[in-house]
Amino acid sequence: MSSTGSAVVIGASIGGLLAARVLSDTYSRVVVLDRDVLPEGAAARRGVPQGRQLHVLLSRGKEALDELFPGLSAELNARGVPLVDLHDDVHWYNDGQRMLRAPSPLIALGMSRPLLEDALRARVRALPGVELSGPTEVLGLTATADGSRVTGVRLLPSGPGGADRAEETLSADLVVDASGRGSRTPIWLEELGYPRPAEEQVRVDVTYVTRVYRREPHHLEGLSGALTNAVPGLPRAGIVAAQEDGCYAVALSGMLGEEPPTADEGMAAFADSLSAPQVGEVVRTAVAQSPAVKMRFPVSTRRRYERLRRFPAGYLVVADALCSFNPIYGQGMTVAALEALLLRRLLGDTATGAGAGAGASDDLARRFFRGAARVIDGPWSIAVGTDLRFPEVTGRRSPKVRFVNAYVHRLHVAAVADPVLGAAFLRVLNLVDAPTRLLAPGIVLRVLRGSVGRRAASTPDGTPAVRAG
């Protein structure tokens, strides 16, 4: 495919790097702008405050990244990143129920966020025509006189020694906002005479603390991870995940005002209160390799650009700027990768159509936002539906939401002895299968049979225990 024209990407985090990779197939020049001085090597940076927190790349996300960057998983593995069988190599405690382990094809990568960004930056920098530029602040958009098409960005680069230079304009055939949760696109749209998108928000008030520990063979009974989720009445969760350099990252989290401490004794007591004893074992016995780092995430936000009747040509919004998920579920990077695959397909369709070429087609935004909405629907329903188990979370609890939460809780009870149910749940959690897959007749039958005679303290929404028979 021949490449002509130019594109600008606002933000050099995961979503921006993935967008640049896709755009490089269509545009001869792609400029990625970021407010940070982009590091050489795997280093945390100010513009990614969550960078020092534990990150999980779901199995579907690993597949998508390997599709966009062939050989990436093997490259990361050679840099010390472990490949983890998510069903057989992890202690799963869902609603206090320990899932039966079994070998599976669900393979994930265990690594720090800075290492993944470093690998992606290196790949993107090597692409012909791609430039990574920072530190640069994007001030707004430029557009045609009637505002119907975005023509570039207004920016303020930082000069030598950090001195600010005069405002500049960078023209482009397509501008992509990958600036994250703090996206200013709603404001910029208003400046061009467009309405803001409707927003859906779910306040979860999550606080999470991550610390890195040295990994020893006796930890986690030799496995690569452990996880236990928050439940009504105990809105605490914990994850241990193997990473590069022979380490574990431990993340302790609390919802709705529950806040993990950062001191050694407090972290150990918090971890010991969880249903997965392996988390407390690591916190109490492993040698810390980093300080504990705390971060807060107040609200999940989905911006409904697909519902706007008017939107300027030559402009897109992706990744966290489009939808930011409760980080406990680890969906953000995978959804960003799936959106990048969608954009690649749409740009390929445009390039083969009549009159296609460097310019972004007038209906690209409409087609992308509609397709991205379908990508987001599944993980959003998983995250929001699960959060609505907690009575303190504000939101509409439809009969469907209540039924699904009670049913999934019952599935967890049955998965204690049935690895088929554990596999079905993990395939949905990893965005390999749609949530509706859990309601397939064969799965329902196994849930009903497997939960007979078993009891659980309560359903996820706090109602009395589901009992079979």
C-alpha positions as CSV (number, residue, x, y, z in Angstrom):
1,M,0.0,0.0,0.0
2,S,1.4,3.4,-1.0
3,S,1.6,6.0,1.8
4,T,1.0,9.7,1.3
5,G,-0.2,12.7,3.5
6,S,0.3,13.2,7.2
7,A,-1.2,12.4,10.5
8,V,-0.7,13.8,14.0
9,V,-1.2,11.7,17.2
10,I,-1.7,13.5,20.5
11,G,-0.1,11.4,23.2
12,A,2.7,8.9,23.2
13,S,1.3,6.4,25.7
14,I,0.1,2.9,24.7
15,G,-3.0,4.2,22.8
16,G,-1.0,6.8,20.9
17,L,1.8,4.4,20.0
18,L,-0.7,1.8,18.7
19,A,-2.4,4.5,16.6
20,A,0.9,5.6,15.2
21,R,1.7,2.1,14.2
22,V,-1.6,1.8,12.3
23,L,-1.4,5.2,10.7
24,S,2.1,4.6,9.4
25,D,0.6,2.1,6.9
26,T,-1.5,4.9,5.3
27,Y,0.3,8.2,5.9
28,S,3.9,9.0,4.8
29,R,4.4,11.2,7.8
30,V,3.1,10.5,11.3
31,V,4.0,12.9,14.2
32,V,3.4,11.8,17.8
33,L,3.3,14.7,20.2
34,D,3.7,14.3,24.0
35,R,4.1,16.7,26.9
36,D,7.0,14.6,28.4
37,V,10.5,14.2,27.3
38,L,10.2,10.6,26.1
39,P,12.8,8.4,27.9
40,E,15.3,6.2,26.2
41,G,14.8,2.9,27.9
42,A,12.2,1.5,30.4
43,A,11.6,4.4,32.7
44,A,8.5,5.7,34.4
45,R,7.4,9.2,33.3
46,R,5.3,12.1,34.7
47,G,2.7,11.9,31.9
48,V,1.8,8.3,32.8
49,P,1.1,8.6,36.6
50,Q,-0.2,5.0,36.6
51,G,3.1,3.8,35.0
52,R,4.5,2.5,38.3
53,Q,1.3,0.5,39.1
54,L,0.8,-3.1,38.3
55,H,-0.4,-3.6,34.7
56,V,-1.9,-6.7,33.2
57,L,-2.0,-7.3,29.5
58,L,-4.9,-9.7,28.8
59,S,-4.5,-12.7,26.5
60,R,-6.5,-11.0,23.7
61,G,-4.3,-7.9,24.1
62,K,-1.2,-10.0,23.7
63,E,-2.6,-11.5,20.5
64,A,-3.5,-8.0,19.2
65,L,-0.1,-6.6,19.9
66,D,1.6,-9.5,18.2
67,E,-0.6,-8.8,15.2
68,L,0.4,-5.2,15.1
69,F,4.0,-5.8,16.0
70,P,5.0,-9.4,14.8
71,G,7.3,-11.1,17.2
72,L,6.7,-8.7,20.1
73,S,5.9,-11.4,22.6
74,A,9.1,-13.3,21.8
75,E,11.1,-10.1,22.0
76,L,9.7,-9.3,25.4
77,N,10.2,-12.8,26.6
78,A,13.9,-12.6,25.6
79,R,14.0,-9.4,27.8
80,G,13.0,-11.5,30.8
81,V,9.2,-11.1,30.6
82,P,7.5,-14.3,31.7
83,L,4.7,-15.9,29.6
84,V,1.9,-17.0,32.0
85,D,-0.8,-19.5,31.5
86,L,-3.6,-17.6,33.1
87,H,-5.6,-20.7,34.1
88,D,-2.9,-23.1,35.1
89,D,-0.2,-20.7,36.5
90,V,-2.3,-18.4,38.7
91,H,-4.2,-18.8,42.0
92,W,-7.7,-17.4,41.3
93,Y,-10.1,-16.6,44.2
94,N,-13.3,-15.3,42.7
95,D,-15.8,-14.2,45.4
96,G,-13.7,-16.2,47.8
97,Q,-14.0,-19.4,45.7
98,R,-10.7,-20.9,44.6
99,M,-10.9,-21.8,40.9
100,L,-9.7,-25.2,39.9
101,R,-6.5,-24.8,37.8
102,A,-6.0,-26.4,34.4
103,P,-3.7,-25.9,31.4
104,S,-5.1,-23.5,28.8
105,P,-4.2,-21.5,25.7
106,L,-4.7,-18.2,27.5
107,I,-1.2,-16.9,27.7
108,A,-0.4,-13.4,29.1
109,L,2.7,-11.4,29.4
110,G,3.9,-10.3,32.9
111,M,5.8,-7.0,32.7
112,S,5.9,-3.5,34.0
113,R,4.3,-0.7,32.1
114,P,7.6,1.2,31.4
115,L,9.1,-1.9,29.8
116,L,6.1,-2.4,27.5
117,E,6.1,1.3,26.5
118,D,9.9,1.1,25.8
119,A,9.4,-1.9,23.5
120,L,6.6,-0.2,21.7
121,R,8.4,3.1,21.4
122,A,11.4,1.3,19.8
123,R,9.2,-0.4,17.3
124,V,7.3,2.7,16.4
125,R,10.5,4.9,16.1
126,A,11.8,2.3,13.6
127,L,8.8,2.8,11.3
128,P,9.5,4.9,8.2
129,G,8.0,8.4,8.4
130,V,7.1,8.3,12.1
131,E,8.4,11.0,14.5
132,L,8.1,11.0,18.3
133,S,8.2,14.6,19.5
134,G,8.3,15.9,23.1
135,P,8.0,17.8,25.2
136,T,5.2,19.5,23.3
137,E,1.9,20.9,24.6
138,V,-1.1,20.7,22.2
139,L,-3.2,23.9,22.7
140,G,-6.1,23.1,20.4
141,L,-7.2,22.2,16.9
142,T,-7.1,24.1,13.6
143,A,-10.0,23.6,11.1
144,T,-11.5,24.9,7.9
145,A,-13.4,28.1,8.0
146,D,-16.7,26.3,8.4
147,G,-15.3,24.0,11.0
148,S,-16.3,20.9,9.0
149,R,-12.8,19.4,8.9
150,V,-9.9,19.5,11.3
151,T,-6.7,20.5,9.5
152,G,-4.1,20.2,12.3
153,V,-3.1,21.3,15.8
154,R,-1.9,24.4,17.6
155,L,1.1,23.5,19.7
156,L,3.7,25.0,22.1
157,P,7.0,23.1,21.9
158,S,9.5,23.4,24.6
159,G,12.8,24.8,23.5
160,P,16.4,24.1,24.7
161,G,16.7,23.9,28.4
162,G,12.9,23.8,28.8
163,A,12.3,27.3,27.6
164,D,9.0,27.8,25.9
165,R,8.9,28.9,22.2
166,A,6.2,30.6,20.3
167,E,3.0,28.9,19.4
168,E,3.2,26.9,16.2
169,T,0.7,25.2,13.8
170,L,1.2,21.6,12.6
171,S,-1.0,20.7,9.6
172,A,-2.3,17.2,9.1
173,D,-4.8,15.2,7.1
174,L,-5.8,13.3,10.2
175,V,-5.5,14.2,13.9
176,V,-5.9,11.4,16.6
177,D,-6.5,12.3,20.2
178,A,-4.8,9.6,22.4
179,S,-4.2,11.9,25.3
180,G,-6.0,9.8,27.9
181,R,-8.5,10.4,30.6
182,G,-7.7,14.2,30.6
183,S,-8.6,14.6,26.9
184,R,-9.6,18.1,26.0
185,T,-11.5,17.0,22.9
186,P,-15.0,17.9,24.4
187,I,-13.7,21.5,24.9
188,W,-12.1,21.7,21.5
189,L,-15.3,20.5,19.8
190,E,-17.2,23.3,21.5
191,E,-14.7,25.8,20.2
192,L,-15.4,24.5,16.7
193,G,-19.2,24.8,17.2
194,Y,-19.9,21.1,17.9
195,P,-21.7,19.6,20.9
196,R,-19.9,17.7,23.6
197,P,-20.4,14.0,23.6
198,A,-22.7,12.5,26.3
199,E,-20.8,10.9,29.1
200,E,-21.5,7.8,31.2
201,Q,-19.8,7.7,34.5
202,V,-19.6,5.2,37.3
203,R,-18.0,6.4,40.5
204,V,-15.9,3.7,42.1
205,D,-13.3,5.6,44.1
206,V,-10.6,3.0,43.8
207,T,-7.3,3.5,45.5
208,Y,-4.5,1.1,44.7
209,V,-0.9,0.6,45.9
210,T,1.8,-1.3,44.0
211,R,5.1,-2.5,45.3
212,V,7.7,-4.8,43.6
213,Y,9.3,-7.7,45.4
214,R,12.0,-10.2,44.6
215,R,10.6,-13.5,43.4
216,E,11.7,-16.7,45.2
217,P,10.9,-20.2,44.1
218,H,8.8,-21.0,47.2
219,H,6.4,-18.0,46.7
220,L,2.9,-18.8,45.4
221,E,3.7,-22.5,45.5
222,G,5.9,-21.9,42.5
223,L,3.2,-20.3,40.3
224,S,3.3,-16.9,38.5
225,G,0.4,-15.1,40.0
226,A,-2.5,-14.9,42.5
227,L,-5.6,-12.8,42.5
228,T,-8.6,-12.2,44.7
229,N,-11.4,-9.7,43.9
230,A,-13.4,-7.2,46.0
231,V,-16.8,-8.3,47.2
232,P,-19.7,-6.4,48.9
233,G,-18.9,-6.1,52.6
234,L,-15.1,-6.4,51.9
235,P,-14.3,-4.0,49.0
236,R,-10.6,-5.0,48.9
237,A,-8.7,-6.8,46.3
238,G,-5.1,-8.0,45.7
239,I,-3.0,-9.2,42.8
240,V,0.4,-10.7,42.6
241,A,1.9,-10.9,39.1
242,A,5.3,-12.2,37.9
243,Q,7.3,-9.6,36.0
244,E,10.7,-9.1,34.3
245,D,13.9,-9.2,36.3
246,G,12.8,-12.1,38.6
247,C,10.2,-10.0,40.4
248,Y,6.6,-10.0,41.5
249,A,4.5,-6.9,41.4
250,V,1.9,-6.8,44.2
251,A,-1.1,-4.5,43.9
252,L,-3.5,-4.0,46.8
253,S,-6.7,-2.0,46.1
254,G,-9.7,-0.7,47.8
255,M,-13.0,0.7,46.5
256,L,-15.4,3.2,47.9
257,G,-13.0,4.8,50.4
258,E,-11.2,1.6,51.4
259,E,-7.5,2.6,51.1
260,P,-4.5,0.3,51.3
261,P,-1.7,1.5,53.4
262,T,1.9,1.9,52.2
263,A,3.8,1.0,55.3
264,D,5.1,-2.6,55.7
265,E,3.0,-3.7,58.6
266,G,-0.2,-2.0,57.2
267,M,0.3,-3.6,53.8
268,A,0.8,-7.0,55.4
269,A,-2.3,-6.7,57.5
270,F,-4.4,-5.5,54.5
271,A,-3.1,-8.4,52.4
272,D,-3.8,-10.9,55.2
273,S,-7.5,-9.8,55.2
274,L,-7.9,-11.1,51.6
275,S,-9.2,-14.5,50.7
276,A,-6.0,-15.4,48.8
277,P,-3.4,-16.3,51.4
278,Q,-0.7,-16.2,48.8
279,V,-0.9,-12.4,48.6
280,G,-0.2,-11.9,52.3
281,E,2.6,-14.5,52.1
282,V,4.5,-12.5,49.4
283,V,4.0,-9.1,51.2
284,R,5.2,-10.6,54.6
285,T,8.1,-12.7,53.4
286,A,9.5,-11.3,50.1
287,V,12.2,-8.7,49.8
288,A,10.9,-5.4,48.6
289,Q,12.6,-4.0,45.5
290,S,10.8,-0.7,45.3
291,P,8.8,1.7,47.5
292,A,5.1,1.4,47.7
293,V,3.4,3.7,45.2
294,K,-0.2,4.9,45.7
295,M,-2.7,6.1,43.1
296,R,-6.4,7.0,43.0
297,F,-9.0,6.4,40.3
298,P,-12.3,8.1,41.1
299,V,-14.6,7.3,38.2
300,S,-14.9,5.2,35.1
301,T,-15.9,7.3,32.1
302,R,-17.3,6.5,28.7
303,R,-17.7,9.3,26.1
304,R,-20.3,8.5,23.6
305,Y,-18.9,10.0,20.4
306,E,-20.8,7.5,18.3
307,R,-24.0,9.2,19.3
308,L,-23.1,12.7,18.0
309,R,-24.9,13.7,14.8
310,R,-22.2,16.1,13.8
311,F,-18.4,15.5,14.1
312,P,-15.6,17.1,12.1
313,A,-13.8,15.1,9.4
314,G,-10.1,14.5,9.9
315,Y,-10.4,13.8,13.6
316,L,-10.6,10.7,15.9
317,V,-10.5,9.9,19.6
318,V,-9.1,6.6,20.9
319,A,-8.1,4.6,23.9
320,D,-8.6,6.2,27.4
321,A,-9.7,9.5,25.8
322,L,-12.7,7.5,24.5
323,C,-13.3,5.2,27.5
324,S,-11.4,4.8,30.7
325,F,-12.2,1.7,32.7
326,N,-11.9,0.8,36.4
327,P,-8.2,-0.3,36.4
328,I,-8.9,-3.3,38.6
329,Y,-10.1,-5.3,35.6
330,G,-7.0,-4.6,33.5
331,Q,-8.9,-3.9,30.3
332,G,-7.5,-0.6,29.1
333,M,-4.4,-1.7,27.1
334,T,-6.3,-4.6,25.4
335,V,-9.2,-2.4,24.4
336,A,-6.7,0.2,23.0
337,A,-5.1,-2.6,20.9
338,L,-8.5,-3.8,19.6
339,E,-9.4,-0.2,18.6
340,A,-6.0,0.0,16.7
341,L,-6.9,-3.2,14.8
342,L,-10.3,-1.7,14.0
343,L,-8.7,1.6,12.7
344,R,-6.3,-0.4,10.6
345,R,-9.1,-2.2,8.9
346,L,-11.1,1.0,8.3
347,L,-8.1,2.8,6.8
348,G,-7.4,-0.2,4.6
349,D,-11.0,-0.1,3.4
350,T,-10.6,3.6,2.7
351,A,-7.3,3.1,0.8
352,T,-8.9,0.6,-1.5
353,G,-12.0,2.7,-2.2
354,A,-12.7,5.2,-4.9
355,G,-11.0,8.5,-4.2
356,A,-9.1,7.2,-1.2
357,G,-5.6,8.3,-0.4
358,A,-3.9,10.5,2.0
359,G,-7.0,12.4,3.2
360,A,-9.1,10.9,5.9
361,S,-12.5,10.0,4.4
362,D,-15.4,12.1,5.6
363,D,-17.1,9.2,7.3
364,L,-14.1,7.6,9.0
365,A,-15.0,9.1,12.4
366,R,-18.6,7.8,12.1
367,R,-17.4,4.3,11.1
368,F,-14.7,4.2,13.7
369,F,-16.8,5.4,16.6
370,R,-19.5,2.9,15.8
371,G,-17.0,0.1,15.6
372,A,-15.2,1.2,18.7
373,A,-18.5,1.3,20.6
374,R,-19.0,-2.4,19.8
375,V,-15.4,-3.1,21.0
376,I,-16.1,-1.3,24.2
377,D,-19.6,-2.7,24.9
378,G,-18.3,-6.0,26.3
379,P,-15.6,-4.9,28.6
380,W,-17.7,-1.9,29.8
381,S,-20.6,-4.2,30.7
382,I,-18.2,-6.5,32.6
383,A,-16.6,-3.7,34.5
384,V,-19.8,-1.7,35.3
385,G,-21.9,-4.7,35.9
386,T,-19.4,-6.0,38.4
387,D,-19.0,-2.6,40.1
388,L,-22.8,-2.4,40.5
389,R,-22.7,-5.4,42.9
390,F,-21.7,-2.9,45.5
391,P,-24.7,-1.0,47.0
392,E,-22.6,2.1,47.4
393,V,-22.0,2.4,43.7
394,T,-24.6,4.7,42.0
395,G,-26.2,3.3,38.9
396,R,-29.2,1.5,37.5
397,R,-29.4,-2.2,38.5
398,S,-31.6,-3.7,35.8
399,P,-33.0,-7.2,36.3
400,K,-30.4,-8.3,33.7
401,V,-27.5,-6.9,35.8
402,R,-28.8,-8.5,39.0
403,F,-29.4,-11.8,37.3
404,V,-26.0,-11.9,35.6
405,N,-24.2,-11.0,38.9
406,A,-26.0,-13.7,40.8
407,Y,-25.4,-16.2,38.0
408,V,-21.6,-15.4,37.7
409,H,-21.3,-15.8,41.4
410,R,-22.9,-19.2,41.1
411,L,-20.4,-20.0,38.3
412,H,-17.5,-19.2,40.6
413,V,-18.9,-21.6,43.2
414,A,-19.1,-24.4,40.5
415,A,-15.7,-23.5,39.1
416,V,-14.1,-24.8,42.3
417,A,-14.4,-28.3,40.9
418,D,-15.1,-27.7,37.1
419,P,-12.2,-26.4,35.0
420,V,-14.5,-26.0,32.0
421,L,-16.3,-23.2,33.8
422,G,-13.1,-21.6,34.9
423,A,-11.9,-21.6,31.3
424,A,-15.2,-20.1,30.1
425,F,-15.0,-17.3,32.7
426,L,-11.3,-16.5,31.9
427,R,-12.0,-16.4,28.2
428,V,-14.7,-13.7,28.8
429,L,-12.5,-11.9,31.3
430,N,-9.6,-11.8,28.7
431,L,-12.0,-10.5,26.0
432,V,-11.5,-13.6,23.9
433,D,-15.2,-14.4,24.1
434,A,-18.3,-12.2,24.5
435,P,-20.0,-12.1,27.9
436,T,-23.0,-13.9,26.4
437,R,-20.8,-17.0,26.0
438,L,-21.3,-17.7,29.7
439,L,-25.0,-18.2,29.0
440,A,-24.5,-20.9,26.4
441,P,-26.7,-24.0,27.3
442,G,-23.8,-26.2,28.1
443,I,-22.2,-23.7,30.4
444,V,-25.5,-23.0,32.2
445,L,-26.0,-26.8,32.7
446,R,-22.6,-27.1,34.3
447,V,-23.2,-24.1,36.5
448,L,-26.5,-25.6,37.8
449,R,-25.0,-29.1,38.3
450,G,-21.8,-27.8,39.8
451,S,-23.4,-25.6,42.4
452,V,-25.7,-28.2,43.8
453,G,-24.9,-28.7,47.4
454,R,-22.3,-25.9,47.5
455,R,-22.8,-22.7,49.4
456,A,-21.4,-19.3,49.3
457,A,-21.6,-16.5,51.8
458,S,-23.6,-14.2,49.5
459,T,-24.2,-13.2,46.0
460,P,-22.1,-10.3,44.6
461,D,-24.9,-7.8,45.1
462,G,-25.3,-8.6,48.8
463,T,-28.5,-10.6,48.5
464,P,-28.8,-14.0,50.3
465,A,-26.7,-16.9,49.1
466,V,-27.8,-18.7,46.0
467,R,-28.6,-22.3,46.9
468,A,-29.3,-25.1,44.4
469,G,-32.1,-27.5,44.9
